[in-house]
Amino acid sequence: MNVVFYLDDLFGGGVQRRTMRLLQGIKDNDHNDELNVHLIVNQPGGENKAMVPTRVSYHTLNGVTGSQHTKALGEMLTALRPDIVVCCMGQQFIQALKHKASLPKACRWYVIQAVPVKLIAYSWLRNKIREIGIRKFYPKADKVLCVSDDVRATVAQLSSSLDELAHTIYNPVVSENLLTLSQEPVEHPFFDSGNIVLVAAGRLNVQKDYGTMLDAFALLTAKHPERSFKLLILGDGELREQVSSQIQRLGIDDNVDLVGFTDNPYKYISRADLFVMSSLWEGLPNAMIESLAIGKPVVSTECVAGPREILLDGSLGTLVPMQDPQAFADGIISELQQSRDKQALQARGWEFSVNNAANKYIKLFKDAKL
């Protein structure tokens, strides 16, 4: 059985890492080796290229655009003759659908929906265009695979047909080697004795709303000068200069470090006191789940979607309103005063293991049902 995954690129991001983990999990758990897995990417290169499993056939369209892209993708799909096409994002699904008629009628089509339908940072018009696109194209899929129940709800409410097509398969987040990676040595002055270290992880972009986090951190340090708070931000992105400027403006540059992209964020998370997340939206935040799996307490904005679902309505972490620096700062203090059961945190995190997700995908591929 030929299974084709289609993704735009392998540059830094949760979607890319999630997909590579899933591909590895599928190959590790397909014990009869019945699935021939292919990965098509448009843009060559990217820091996650090294994560492509050796038993997955890798194909690139070399970054072509416009009509050249349409032609190249069509030729690649036709040559591979897939039994199943999995589009890792909605845009790739729309691109691939142009070639549905040229593939065998029995070919099944799945699209993964990783974020809510409406995104808070988008304009009304842009959100409306997204909604129209989902209403028009997603019913052409055999199933819409949503990464959380919260994301599924935003899709299902659009129409009765989408309600029937939308199903939840949690992200393949936690790998077997997570705890080993978390124990690797790390040298950073913030981990000196006496510091309270907060760690955040994710791209420096609008979605993650690091502005609120930095404002909250400034309030925190000003209100509690007797305590030595430090903040590590793991990740890179288009807003790095803006984030750096805000750190300087707030006068917290001695206590905040933009670490940048790291292929092992877990060694930082495991040594921190808290994992913090200030997102405006998510789907199923990987770094939060990985932090739980390591046994790390969490403070997060209550954005759509994922945090409340993962933290079981706040019983496993502190949820605060979005875009509210004071509430975020207060939430950090509140969480530090908690005495969380580390085993309970870890047990919740490991529910989102790569093997659990991979086996659900394998069942779907082989049986056409979940």
N, C-alpha and C positions, 0 to 999 in steps of 0.2 A: 504494500500500500504506500503510495507516494503522498507525503504530506509537505506542503509548501507554506512556510511562514514568510510574510512580506512585511518589511520594516524599512523606514526611510534611511536611517543611518545608525551608526554605532558610537556616536559621540556620547559624552556624559549625560546621564539622566536615568530616572527610575524605570522608564519603559524599556530602555535598552538592557539594563541589568536584569530586570525581571524576565525579559524574553530569553536571555542567555541562560539564566538559571533554569527556566522551564525546558529549554531544549536539552540541557544536560540531564535534567531529571527524567525527561521522556526516554532518552537513550539508556539511562541507568536502570529504569524500571520496565522497559519493554523487553522482558526476559526471553521471549521467543524471537526477538529481532524481526518483528513483522512490519515495522514502520521505517520506511526510507525517508528521512527528514532532510529537507532542503531549506536553506535560508537565502532569500533574495533581499538585498539592500540596494538602495539607489546610490547613496553617497559612499564612496570607498573610504577606508581608514576609520579613525575614531579610537578613543582610548579603550573602548570595550571590545575592540576587535580581538584582543588576546583571549577573551572569554568565549569565543565561538568554539563549541565542542569539536573535538577532532573527528568524531563520527557523524558530524552534520556537514552536508555538502553546501559550501559557501559560494554564492554567486553575486556579482555586483553589476549594476547598470552603468557604473562609471560617472554618475552625477549628471547625466544628460537631462535636458529639460524640454518642456513643450511637446511638440509632435515626435521628437526623437525619443523622449521618455516613453510616450504611449507605444511607439513602435517596438522599442527595446523590451519593455515589460511584456507586451503581447507575444513577442518571439520567444522570450524566456519561458513564459507560462506554457505556451504551446509545446515547446521542446521537452519540458519536464512532465507534461501530461499528468497533472496531480489528480488524486482522488479526493483530496481535501485541500482547501486554501484557507489559511488563517491570516487575517489582516490584523496587525497589532495595534492599529489606530484607525479611526474613522476615515481620515483622508486617504490612507492607503487602500481602504476598502472601496471607496468611490473610484479610485484610479484603476484598481484591478477589475471591478465590475464591467468595465468597458470591453473586457475580453471573455466574459462569461459564455457568450454564444459560441466561441471557438473552442471551448473545452468540452469534454464529455458531459452529457446531461446528468449523469450520476454523480458528478463532482459536487461535494458539499462545501458550503461557504460559511465561514464563521468570522465575525468581527468582535474584537475585544474592546469594550468600553471601559476606559480607565479612570474617567473623571465624570462629575455630574454634567447633565445637559447644559445647564446655565452656570456660567462662571462669573463670580462677583466683580472681577476686574474688567470684564468685557462690557461694551456699550449695549444698550437695548437692541440696536440694529444687528450687531455682531452675534449676540445671543439668538436673535430671531432667525438669522441665516443658519446658524448651527442647528436650531430646532427644525427648520424646514428641511435641511439636508438629512437629518436623522429620520424624520417622518417619511421622506421620499425614498431613501436608499436602504435603510436598515431592514424594511420588510422583505427585501430581496435576499436576505441572509437566511440560512437554515436555523441559526441560533445567534443571538446577541449575548456574548459572554461578558458579564459585568463583574468587576473585581470586588464588589462589596454589595450588601443588601441595600445600603443607602444609595449607591449609584444605580442599582437596578430599579429602585423606586422612581428615580427621576426619568428613566427611560420608559418604564411601564405606564406612567401616567399620561404619556403622549397619545396612546391609542390602545384599543383592545387587542389588536394584532401584535403590537410590540409587547404588551403584557404577556402574551402567550410565548413569544419568541425569546424574551429576556430571562436569563438564568444567571445565578451567581456561582462563580468559581473563584475562591480567594487566590490572591497572588502567590506565586512560589517565592516566598521571601527568605525563609530561614534555611540555610545550608548546613550540612552535617559538620562542616569544618568551622562553623561560626565561633564556637567556644575556643578552639585552638587559635584562631586568628586573633581573638580578643585578648589572648594571653601573650601575644608578641610584645617585646619590649618597645617602649616609646620614651623618648627624652624630650621633655618640654618643661620650661621653668614654671609654668602654671601649676604643675603637679607637685610643687614643693609643699612640704608640710604646712598646714594651717590655712591653705586656700580652700575656698568652696568653688568648685569648678563646674560650670554649666557647659554643655556641649550641644550644638545644633548641627544638622547635616542636611544639605540640599542645595540645589542650584541657586545662585544669586540672581533671582528674577522676581517679577511682580507677584507671582503666586505665593512665594514663601514669606513675603511681607517682613523682611528683616528690619525695616524701619521701625515697626512697632516693637520688635524685640529689643532693638538698641535703645529706644526711648525708655522702655521698661527697665532695661539694665542700668541706665543712667539714674532713674528714679531709685532703684534698689540700692545702688552704691551711695547715693546721696543720703538716703534715709537710714542706712545702716553702716556708717563709717567705721564702726568698731569691728566689722567683719570684712574679710578679704575675699570679695567675689571676683571670679575670673570667667570669661566667656570665650570659648573656642568655636569658630564657625568653619565647618568642613564643607568645601565645595567651591565651585567657581561659576562664573556666568557673566551675562551682559551688564549686570548692574554693579559689578565689583567696584568701579570707580565711585559710583554714587554711594555705595555702602561705606567705602573707605572715607569719603568726605564727611559723611554723617558721624562716623566714629571720631574724627578729628574735631568736628564742630561741637560735639557733646563733651569733649575733653576726657574721653574714656579710653584713649589709645593705649595706655599702659596696662589696661585690664582686658582688652579684647584683641584676639589674634585671628586674622583671616588666614587660615591654614592653607586654603586652596584645595584642589582635587587630591584625594588620596585613595589608593586602591585598597587600603585597609583602615576604614574609619572605626572599626570595632575596638582596636587597641586604645583609642582615645575615649570612646564611649564607656568602656569597662572601667576606666580609671576616674571618670567624672563622678560628680555627686548626683547630677540630674541630667536628663535629656529634655531639651526644650524645643517647641515647635510653634511658630506664629502664623501658620499658613492661612490664606484666604479661602482656599479650597484644596481638597485632596481627592483621592479615589480610595486608596488603601495605602497609607503612608508606610513605605518600606522601613525607613530608618527608625520610626517609632516602634514597629513590631520587632525589629532586630534588637533594639534597646531593651524591650521587655524580655526577649529571649535570653539576653545576657543577665537579666535581673535588675535592670536599672529603672528607677522611678521616672515618671514622665509628667511634664506640664505642657499642655497643648491648648490652642484655641479650639473652640467648639465649631469648627467649620464643617461644611458639607463637602465631601463625605468621608467617613472613616473613623475619626477619633472617638466619637461616642460609642460607636459599634465595637471598636477594638478594646476600649477601656471599660466596657460593660457598664455604660451609663455613669462613668466616673468612679466606679468602685475600685478600679485598679490604677487610678491616676487623677490628676487635677485638671479639670476643664475650665477654661476662662473665655469670656467673650472676645470676639475678633476686634482688632483695631482699637484696643483699650489698654494702653501701656500700664496704667495704674493697676488694673485688674490682673494683668500679667505679672507685674512685680509682686502683688499681694499673693498670687497663686504660687509663686516660687517659694515665698516664705512659708505658706501653708503646707506645701508638699514637703519641705525640709523638716517640718514638725511632725510629719506622719511617720508611722513605723510600718512600712509595707512588708508583706510576706514575700520574700524574694522568690520562693518556690512557686507561689501563685502567679507572680509576674512571669516567670520563666515558662510555666505551663501554658499560659495564655499565648505567649509568643510562639511557642513551638507548635501550636495548632495551625500556624500558617507556614508549615514546612514545605520545602521544595517537593519532597516525596508525596505529600498529601495532594498537592495541586497537580503534579505530574500524573499521578494515578487516575485522577478525575478526567484529565485530558485524554489519557490513553483509553479509558472506558468510552468516552465520547467518540473518539476516532474509530474504535473497533465495533462499538455497538450502536452508534448514532443516537445515543441517549445518555443522560446523566444518572 
